[in-house]
Each structure stands twice: as C-alpha cells, then as structure tokens.
C-alpha cells in the first residue's frame, strides 16, 4: 500500500497555568488596604470569615467575664465589634455585653452603659437585654420617664419578665411622685411683696399686710394765758 500524502496533525498542547508567584503578586497584601473603619477590608475578605472570628472573640470575652476580668472582656467585645459588618444584628450582642462589663466596673459609668445599649438597640431594636440594661442605667441617672419607656417596651415583648415588672412598678411610682410634686408647686400662691415695696397706695387699696391705723388725737382746748406765761418764764 502506498503512503497517504495527508500530513498528521500535531496534538494540542495544554496551556500551562501561571505560576503561583504571579497570583500572589496580583493580590495586594492586606496591610496595603486602607483601614477606614474596616470598610475596604470587608470588601477584600469574606464577611462570613470575619463574623466567625468576631464570635470567637466574643466567646473569649465571655470566658473573661465569667472569671471577673471585666476590663479584659470589654476589650474582646471591642475587637469583635471591629470585625462585625456594619448593620449586622449580632453587633447588638457585642454592644450589650460591653454594657454588662461597664456595669461591673467601679465607679459605674451609667452614661456609657446607656450609650452602649442604645448602639445595641440600633442594630436590634427588640433586644431584651439592651432594653433592661438601658432602663437601669437611665434610672440611676434620674431619667425616670425614659427608663419607664424602656421597661414598658420590654414588657410588650415579654409580659412575664420579672425584672421588667418590678422595674416598671418602681419607675411608675417615681414618675407619679415627681408629677404630683410639680403640680403642687405650680398651684402654690406666690408670696406677696411687702407694703414698703408696694408703696402707700397698695396699703390703702388693701394689698399686703398693714398695721392698724392710729386714732387721730382729739383737739384740746388752748391752754390758758396764765399757763403759757409760766412756761415761758421757766
């Protein structure tokens, strides 16, 4: 048999993958990313990974809290907040746990406690622990009406919440007492100015306290001429 004149096709050669060093060069290191509140870092790394790490930090904070290292637990919850994505509902837990730490530190900064609870409620408006802790902080600050509003909001979520029931009774009594005191002071008559400040016309008109009028002396007859002469000689 004669040889065929057709040329044999060469097998296709598979393209080689780029070296791993090229991939590493294409990805900028995390240290070169801008750290504006972690926004760029959240775009470069999976948010789920960051959230898992945030919960690990929270668990470490819980262990420190149980061992009464409240300052150490406070730092762990702060680190967890730095990793948690903005607007994520789990941020409410981290802020509320920070409030729990602040309640254990002496002296208690009730203003900071209320602020942490407010941040927690921004992330999760129906978070019971944040409502209870903010109500107690506001009560300590003397803001009884706002504290009562938080206690009632908690009772709307859980009508059988024992702490919220006790707190609402106590706060309602204080709010009612304050309202009664304000109403009493508003109805008390104001003190009148003295007659000296009002002037003689006010005394004549019957305003203010006036002393009883003195009787006018009766007219006496003129002394006899002989008596007058004796007085002059003396």
C-alpha positions in Angstrom: 0.0 0.0 0.0 1.2 3.5 -0.8 1.7 6.1 1.9 -1.0 8.7 2.2 0.0 12.2 1.3 -2.0 13.8 4.2 0.1 15.2 7.0 -0.6 14.1 10.5 -1.9 16.8 12.9 0.1 17.5 16.0 -1.7 17.0 19.3 -2.7 20.3 21.0 -0.6 21.3 23.9 -2.5 22.3 27.1 -1.7 25.8 28.3 0.4 25.9 31.4 -1.2 27.6 34.5 0.5 30.8 35.6 3.0 30.3 38.5 1.7 30.8 42.0 4.1 33.7 42.4 2.1 35.6 39.7 -1.1 35.1 41.7 0.5 36.4 44.8 1.7 39.5 43.1 -1.7 40.2 41.7 -3.3 40.2 45.1 -2.3 43.2 47.2 -1.3 42.4 50.8 -3.9 43.2 53.5 -1.5 45.8 55.0 -1.8 47.9 51.9 -5.6 48.1 52.1 -7.0 51.3 53.6 -8.3 50.9 57.1 -11.2 53.4 57.1 -13.2 51.7 59.8 -12.6 48.3 58.1 -14.7 49.0 55.1 -12.1 48.1 52.5 -11.1 45.0 54.5 -14.7 43.8 54.4 -14.7 44.1 50.6 -11.5 42.1 50.2 -12.3 39.3 52.7 -15.4 37.2 53.0 -17.7 38.8 55.6 -18.6 35.4 56.9 -15.0 34.7 57.9 -14.8 38.0 59.8 -18.1 37.3 61.6 -16.9 33.8 62.7 -13.7 35.4 64.1 -15.9 38.1 65.8 -17.8 35.3 67.6 -14.6 33.6 68.6 -13.6 36.9 70.3 -17.0 37.2 71.9 -16.6 33.7 73.4 -13.2 34.7 74.7 -14.8 37.8 76.2 -17.4 35.6 77.9 -14.8 33.4 79.5 -13.0 36.5 80.8 -16.3 37.9 82.1 -17.0 34.7 84.0 -13.6 34.9 85.6 -14.4 38.5 86.6 -11.8 40.1 84.3 -14.3 42.7 83.2 -11.7 45.0 81.6 -10.3 42.2 79.6 -13.8 41.1 78.5 -14.5 44.6 77.4 -11.5 44.6 75.1 -12.5 41.3 73.5 -16.0 42.6 72.7 -14.5 45.8 71.2 -12.3 43.7 68.9 -15.4 41.7 67.9 -17.2 44.9 67.0 -14.3 45.9 64.8 -14.7 42.7 62.7 -18.5 42.5 62.6 -20.1 44.0 59.5 -21.9 47.2 59.9 -25.7 46.8 60.4 -25.3 43.2 61.3 -27.8 42.2 64.1 -25.0 40.3 66.0 -23.5 43.7 66.8 -26.3 44.1 69.3 -24.9 41.2 71.4 -21.4 42.7 71.4 -22.6 46.2 72.5 -24.9 44.7 75.1 -22.1 42.6 76.5 -19.9 45.7 76.7 -22.7 47.4 78.8 -22.7 44.4 81.1 -18.9 44.8 81.7 -19.3 48.6 82.3 -22.0 47.8 85.0 -19.4 45.7 86.8 -16.6 48.3 86.8 -16.4 50.8 89.6 -17.4 53.5 89.6 -20.2 52.7 87.2 -20.4 55.0 84.2 -24.1 54.9 83.7 -23.9 57.3 80.8 -21.6 54.9 78.9 -23.8 52.0 79.8 -26.8 53.7 78.3 -24.8 54.6 75.2 -23.7 51.0 74.6 -27.3 49.8 75.0 -28.5 52.5 72.5 -26.0 51.2 70.0 -27.2 47.7 70.6 -30.8 48.7 70.0 -29.8 50.5 66.8 -28.7 47.1 65.5 -31.6 45.1 67.0 -34.4 47.3 68.3 -36.2 44.5 70.1 -33.2 43.2 72.0 -34.4 42.5 75.6 -31.1 42.7 77.5 -30.2 46.0 76.0 -33.7 47.4 76.9 -33.3 46.2 80.5 -29.8 47.4 81.0 -30.5 50.8 79.5 -33.6 51.2 81.7 -31.5 50.5 84.8 -28.8 52.9 83.7 -31.4 55.7 83.0 -32.9 55.1 86.4 -29.6 55.6 88.0 -29.2 58.8 86.0 -32.6 60.1 87.3 -34.2 59.9 83.9 -37.2 58.0 85.2 -39.6 58.7 82.3 -37.2 57.4 79.7 -36.3 54.4 81.9 -40.0 53.6 82.3 -40.5 53.7 78.5 -37.7 51.1 78.1 -39.3 48.9 80.9 -42.7 49.1 79.2 -41.1 48.2 75.8 -39.6 45.2 77.4 -42.9 44.2 78.9 -44.5 44.5 75.5 -42.0 41.8 74.3 -42.3 39.6 77.4 -45.2 40.4 79.7 -44.0 37.9 82.3 -40.5 39.4 82.6 -40.0 39.6 86.4 -37.2 42.2 86.3 -39.2 44.4 83.9 -42.3 44.2 86.1 -40.5 45.2 89.3 -38.7 48.0 87.5 -41.8 49.4 85.9 -43.7 49.5 89.2 -40.8 51.3 90.9 -40.4 53.8 88.0 -44.1 54.5 87.7 -44.2 55.4 91.4 -41.3 57.8 91.0 -42.8 59.4 87.8 -46.1 59.8 89.6 -44.5 61.3 92.7 -42.5 63.7 90.5 -45.6 64.8 88.6 -47.5 65.4 91.8 -44.7 67.5 93.3 -44.6 69.6 90.1 -48.4 70.1 90.2 -48.3 71.1 93.8 -45.5 73.6 93.3 -47.4 75.1 90.4 -50.6 75.7 92.4 -49.0 77.2 95.5 -49.7 81.0 95.8 -46.8 83.2 95.3 -45.6 85.4 98.2 -46.9 88.9 98.2 -44.4 91.8 98.3 -44.2 93.9 101.4 -46.2 97.1 101.8 -42.9 99.1 101.7 -42.2 97.7 98.3 -45.7 98.3 97.1 -46.0 101.8 98.4 -48.6 103.6 100.3 -51.2 103.3 97.5 -51.1 99.5 97.8 -51.7 99.7 101.6 -54.7 102.0 101.1 -56.0 99.6 98.4 -55.9 96.7 100.9 -52.9 94.8 99.4 -50.4 93.3 101.6 -50.2 93.4 105.4 -50.9 96.7 107.0 -50.6 97.8 110.6 -53.8 99.0 112.4 -54.5 102.7 111.9 -53.7 105.0 114.8 -56.6 107.1 116.1 -56.3 110.8 115.5 -55.8 112.8 118.7 -58.7 114.8 119.9 -58.5 118.6 119.7 -57.5 120.0 123.1 -58.6 123.5 124.1 -55.9 126.1 124.1 -54.1 126.5 127.4 -55.0 129.5 129.5 -52.8 132.6 129.0 -51.5 132.4 132.6 -50.1 128.8 132.0 -48.3 130.0 128.8 -46.7 132.8 130.7 -45.4 130.5 133.4 -43.9 128.1 130.8 -42.0 130.9 129.2 -40.6 132.1 132.4 -39.2 128.7 133.3 
